[in-house]
């Protein structure tokens, strides 16, 4: 039996190389895409882009984890010149709210999951300002998943001076009434150099803005960060965020709160020139000392970004979702060759449970640990532990979801792991989960699974586990026939051989014992 089990474990655990990206999905094509943002809501995944240089701001939506996408919604109902818009997404009741900033006169809000948008009040235009461009927008709800409030933070590159002879200054403007009015803008970067591509985030007590500064006569762009402990009224001195090399430019494009210590930060290098080595770096940004630790990067012919052409989010505490504008190298812009792409990396190196303020961190153990999507089966099981004083008997079972969308089929409570603590066992529809995975290869990949829910008093909980998924049709070990099929046609021969060895060994022992008896 020990030999058989060893064979089962070895064959059922295919290996995978590092940086495992799922096959990319093409969202749209043959348009002059530039600038991109992605956001996750409770009712879908949202992708926003803009058509250079005076085209529409477009929003796409996926309700199956990025496998298929809706047709686009024209957010502002017409073209915006030199916009470079920004987007944030947060839940409000049963709907997702989406805010998009496209310039001083174009700030829009959707409260119906992106189906329609209504305008917010225009930004102030300080004396000498020609326009606002290169926008980023955020709220406490979009950063932390908390209940919505009326505070909205917007940063952009405000063009100071006459057209084509001024300077881009990264500037913040804030609303405390949901966008009905805006406070006086506050400059963040120095007017000595043009700065743009800002990203904004809070750790709950301090604001952080990352941006790019044009230097060396316009030939290079470097990334810097400043912070504010008084919600944007004053700002610290800038600190640089170095990456491996900077040949043409380094532009921050994604900034996401993970916990009270760190955030995910993504920076594109050479994004201003598809002929160069376009690289998307991603890693941890530490709030305390404002430093960046690279965890990995995407590089190669499939990752040839257009300007401002990538956006990332950490999902399920570990996986990295990424959308990008693919533009193959050409001496001229070939619009027909441009693509909006989306993919997920299952081993990007992130290791954090995205527990939000007020949430309980649950312990979740998934069964099976290794899932063959080509085999038969009806359920996927999760065992949920809650830390004291929370108790699984107080869980609202109707609130439990797998990866945010799949409801439970059944539940029970017991001491299933014999540790004298009650757990909740819940079962999910196996077919629904497999359909959400998209393409799964024979070699397989690791995926992070998230289980969420709430107690009867409304307190939310969240837990994650990592399982292996692979595709080996016919390798079902739930029956004897499946085991034999899994082991392959050589197994009966091997089994006969093993039986022969055992019989021969037994005969040898008997003969030796008889010889010893004769000698005695």
N, C-alpha and C positions, 0 to 999 in steps of 0.2 A: 504493500500500500504506500509506503514511503516513497518508493521509486515512481509510482504512478502520480502522486501528488506533486512531486518535483517537476515532472514533465508538464503537468497542467499549469503550474505557476509560471514556468519559463515561457511556454507557448502563448499564454494569455496576457503577456506584458510586453507588447511591442515597444521599441524605443523610438525616440524622436530627437532630431537635432535641435540645438538651441535656436532661439528667435523663430518660433513656429508661427507663421502667419497663415491665417485661413486664406483660401482662394479669394481674390478680390472680386467684388461685385461692382459692375458699372451702373452708376445711378442715372447718368445722362451723358450725352456726347454731342460733339460738333457744334459747340457754342463757345464764345470767347470768355470762358469762366476766369474770374480772378477774385481772390479773397474767399475764404471759406470758414465756417464755424459749424460745429456739431453740438447738440445738447440732448440730454436724455430726460424724458418726462415719464409720468406714470401711464400715459396712454400712447407712447410712441417714442421713436428716435427721430430727431429733426436735423436737417442739413440745410444751411443757408449759404448762398453764394451770390455773386454779383457779376453782371456782364460788362466787361470793359469796353469803351471808356465812359459811355453815357447810357448804359443799358439798365435793365430792370434788376431789382433785388428779388431773387427767387428762393422759395422755401419748398423743400421736399420732406416727405414723411414716410417712415417705415413702421409697420406694426408687427413685424416678424423678425426683429433683431437684425435688420439690415439686409435681409435676403432679397426682398422686393421693395420697390419704392413707388410712391404716388407720382402723378404728374405734378408739375410745379405750380405754386401759387405766386402771383405777382404781388409782392407785399405792398408796394406803394402805387400800383396801378400805372406805372410809367417809368421812364428812364431817369437815372441819377448820374450826374456828371462827376467823375473822379471820386466815387463814394468810399469804397473800402469799408463796408458796414460791419457792425458787431452785433452779436445776439446772446441772450441768456434765456433759460427755460426754468420754470418752477411750477410745482403743483399748487392748485388752489381749489380746495374742495374736490370734486370729481373730475375737474378739467385741468389741462396744462395751460399755463399762461406763458406767452412768448413776447419778449421785448426786443425790438430791433432798432438800432440807431444807425442812420445812414447819412448824417450831416446835420447842420444847424436847423434846417427846415423839415427834416424827415426823421421823426421818431414815432414809431408805431407800436401798438399793443394788440395782441390777440388773447381773448379769454375763452376761445372755443377750439383749442388744440390746433391752431394755425389755419383754420378754415377761412376766417375773415380778420381784418385788421382795422383799427381806428387810430387816428392821429393823436399824439400828445402835444403839449405846448412846445413851440420852437425854443431853441437855446438862445441865451443872451449873446449879443455880438459886441464884445468890448471894442473900444475905439481902436481903429487901425486893423481890425480883423477882417480878412477877406472871405474866409470860409472855414468850416470844420470838416476834417476828413480823417481817415484811419481810426475808426471808432471801436471802442470796447464798452460793454455795459454789464452791470451786475447788481444784484440785490442780496440781502441776507437770505432770503428764501432760495435763491438760485445757488448760493454758495454752500449753505448748511442744510437745506431741506426743511427748514423751520416754517412756521406759519407766516404767510405774507404780511408785510407791513408797508408803510407808505414811502419808505426811503429807496431812492434809485440813485445809483452812482454811475456816471458816464465819464470816460476819459477819451480824448481825441487829440489829434494834431491840429492845433489852431494856427492857420496861416496868418502871420503878423506882418503887415506891410503890403505894398502894392503888388498886384499880380506879377509873378515870375521874378520878383526882386526882393522878396521878403524871406522869412524864416518860419519853419514849422516848430511850434512850441507845444509840447505835451501839456495838456490842461485838463483839470477836473471840474465838473459841474454837477451839482447835487440837487435833487428834489426831495422834499419831505412831505409832499402831498400827492404822491402817485403820479407825478408828471404834469399836474395842473399848472405848476409854476417852477422856476429854477432859481437857485441861489446865484450869487455873483461868482463867475468862474475864477479859479485859482490856478496860476501857472505852476507847473511842476519842474519842467526842464529849463535849462538856461537858454537864453536867446542867442548865445554865441555859436551854437551849432543847430542845424535842423535835426529834429527828433520825431520819430513816428512809430507806427506799429505797437501801440501800448496794449498791455493786458493788466486788468485790475482784479484784486482779490483781498479778502480780509481773513484774519485768523480769529476774529471775534472781538478783538480789542484794538487792532492796528490795521490800517490799510497799506497795501503794497501795490506799487505800479512798476512793471517791467517795460522797458522801451528800447528802441534802437536809436543810436546816434550816428549821424553821417560824419565821417572824419577823413583825413588825408585827402583833402580836395575833392571829396565826393566819391573816392574809389573804394572805401571800406565802410562798413557799418558794424558797430560794436554794441553789445547788449549791457544795459545798466538797470539798476533798481533803486527806488527811493521808497521811504515809508513815512506814514503819518499816524501819530498817536492821538490826534484830535479831530479825526474824521475828515481830513482833507484841508483843514485851515492852514497848517504849516507842514513843511516836508523836510526830511533829513537830507544830508549830503548824499550824492549819488555814489553807489558802489558798483564796481564792474562785475559781470558774470562771464568769466572766460570759458571758452570751449576749446576743443583740441586745436583747431586752426581756424583762421579767418582770412580767406582770400578775397572774397568779394563782399560778403555781407552776412550778418547774423541777426535774424529777426525772431523774436518771441512770438508764438502764435497760440499757445494754450497754457492756462494757469488754473489749477483746480485744487480746492481744499481737500485734504485727505484726513488730517487730524490736527490736534492743537500744536503739534510739533512741526509739521511739514506739509508741503503741497506737491502736486505734480506740475512740472514745468517742461514745456517742449519748445525747442529752438530750431529753426531751419537755417542751415548754412548754405550760402551760395544760391539762395532762392531767387536772387535777381537775375540769374543767368542759367538757363537749362543746359548750356554747354559745359558748365562746370560740374564738380562732384556734388550734386544736390544731396544733402544729408539732413534727415530729421533726427535730432538728438532728443532724448527724453530721459527724465530722471527726477530726483527729489530736490525741491527747494526748501531749505531749512529757514524757518521764520527767525529763529534766535540770532543767528549770525549772518543771515542773508547770503548764504552760499548755495551753490548748485553741485549736486553729485550725479554725474551721468550714470544711468543704468544700461543704456544701449542706444542704438541708432539704426535707422533704416537707410540703406544706400544701395544703389544699383540702377539698372536700366528701367525697372518697373517703378522707381521712386524719383522720377524726374519731375520736380515740382515747378509749377508756374509761380510767379511772384505772389507772396502771401498765400501760398497754395496748400497748406496742410493744417489740420486741427485734430487734437487728441483728447480722449477722456479715459480715465481708469474706470473700469466697470467690474462689479463683483469683487472689489478689493484687490484684484490681481491682474486681470486681463487689460490690455490696452487697445481700445477702439480708435481707429484712425480713418479720417476722410482726407482725400487729397485731390488736387487738380493735376492730372497727368498731362504733360506736354513734351513729346519727344523732341530731341534736339533738331533745330532747323535754323538756318540763317535768317529766316523770316517767320512770322507767326502763321502757323497752319491751323486755322480754326477747326477744320474738319477732323484733325487728329487729336483734339483735346478731349479729355474724359474726366468725369467726376467718378472717383473710385472710393470704395469702402472696404476695410478688412479689419480683422481682430488678431492680435498677437497673444498667445496663451502662455508665454514664458518671458514676458518683458522684464521681469525682475521685481515688480512691485509686490509687496507683501504687507497689506494693511487691510483690516476690516473697516469699511467706511461707516463706523458707528457715528451717528449724528447726535447733536446735543439733545438730551432727554431720552435717547434710545437705550435699551438694554442689550448688552452683548451676549448673545446666546451661543451655546456650543452645539454644533450641528454635525452629525455623522451620517453620511450617505451610504446607502446599500443598493446596488453593488458599488464597490470601489473602482471596478474596471467594467465598463459597459460596452458590449459588442452590439452596435446598432443593427447588425445584420442578423441577429439571433431573435428568437421568439421570446415573449414575455409580456406581462400586462402592466406591472407597476414598477415605480422607483420609490424607494422607502427612505424617509429621513427620520432620524432620532434626535429630538430636541431636548436639551438641558437648559434650564434657566438658573442663574445665580440667586441665592437667597438675598432678600426675602421674597423675591418673585417665585411663583409656583405655577407649574404647567397646568394645574387644575383650573387656573383663572384665565387661561388663554381663550380668546374668541376664535374658535376653529374656523369660522367662516372668513376670517381675515388672512389666513395663512396663504402665502403664494410662493411658488418656486420661480426664481429669476424674475419676480415682479408680476408675472402674468398667469402662471398655471395654478389653478385652485386644487385643493386636496380632494381626494375621493373618499377617504375614510380616516379615522383617527382612533387611537386608544391610548391609555395611560397605564404604565407599569414600570417595574424595576427591570428593564430588559437587559442591562449590562451587569446586574447583580452587585451594584455598588451601594445599595441601601438608599438610593435617591430615585424618586419618581421621574421618569422621562415620558415625553409624548412621542408616540410613533405615528407618523402620517404617511399616507400613500398618495402618489401622484401618477397621472396617466403617462405611461412609458412612451406611447406613440406621440403624444403632444410634445414631450420633451425632446425626443429624437428629431421631430420636425423642426424644432427651434434651433437645432445645431447647424443646419445647413449641410454643406458637403463634408463628409468624414472619410478620410482615406484609410487604406488597410494599415498603414503605419500608425495612424492615429495621432492624438494630441492630448495634452492635459487641459481640462477646463475647470474654471471656478464656478461653483454652484452657490447661489444665495437663497436662503430661506428667510422670509420676512413675515411679520404678523403683529398682532397687538393683544394686550390683555383686555379684560372686560371693562377696565377703567380708561381705556384709550391709550395707555402707554405702549409705545412701539418696541419691538425687538427685531434683531437682525443677526444672522450667523452665516458663516461660509464654510465650505469644504471643497477640496479639490479631488476630482475623479479623472479617470482615464477613459477616453472614448476612442473606439477604433471600429473598423468595418471589415468583418470576416464572415461573409454569409455562410451559413451551414455549421459554423462552429458554436453550436448550442450545447452547453454541458449540463443542461437541466435534466436530461434523460440519459439512460445507459447507451441508447443508440447515438445520441449526440456526443457522448464522451468518446465512443469508438470512432465516430466521424471526425471529431476534433483531433484525436491522436493520429489519424491517418491510416492508410492501408497496411503500413508496415507494423502497426502495433500488434495484431494477432501473432505475427511471426516472432516479434520480440517477446511477447508474452509466453509463447511456447518455448522459446530459448531460455527465458528466465526460469520457467517451470522445470526444464531439463537440468539446468544448473542446480536448482534446489534439490531435485531428486538424486542427482549424482553426489551432491554433498552429503545427503542423508545416507546414501549407500556406503560412502567412504567412512562415515562415522561408525556405522554398524559393523563393517568389516574390521576396522581398527579395534573396536571394542572386543570383537570375537578373538582377534589375535592376542590381545592383552590377556583375555581369560585363559587361552590355551597356555600362554607363557606362565601364568600363575600356577 
